[in-house]
Amino acid sequence: MNIKIKNEQNDALFNAILTLNNIDECYAFFEDICSVNELNTISQRLKIVKMIREGKVYSEIAAETGASTATITRVNRSIQYGNGSYEMVFERLKK
C-alpha cells in the first residue's frame, strides 16, 4: 500500500464505501460524491484492466475505451507493480 494515500480522510472515505449494501446504494453515493467524468475515469480503468487481462493490445484498448496510451500504460504498470488489488477484485467477481 502506498503510504502517501494512507490518512484519516481516506480512511473515512473507504469506511463510508464499506457501508454500502448494494449497487443502487453505490450509484447514489458515487453520483453524489463524484462528477460524471471522475466516475467514468475510474470505471474506464477497470475496463482497461479487464482488456489487458484478456490479452488485448493497446491499440484495441484505446479504440474501445477512448483511453490514451499513457493511461493504458499507467494502468498496466499498476497491474504489474501494484498491490495486486485488480487481480483480487477480478477473482472475487468470478464467484
Secondary structure, DSSP 8 states (H G I E B T S, - for coil): --TTT-SHHHHHHHHHHHT--SHHHHHHHHHHHS-HHHHHHHHHHHHHHHHHHTT--HHHHHHHH---HHHHHHHHHHHHHS-SHHHHHHHHHH-
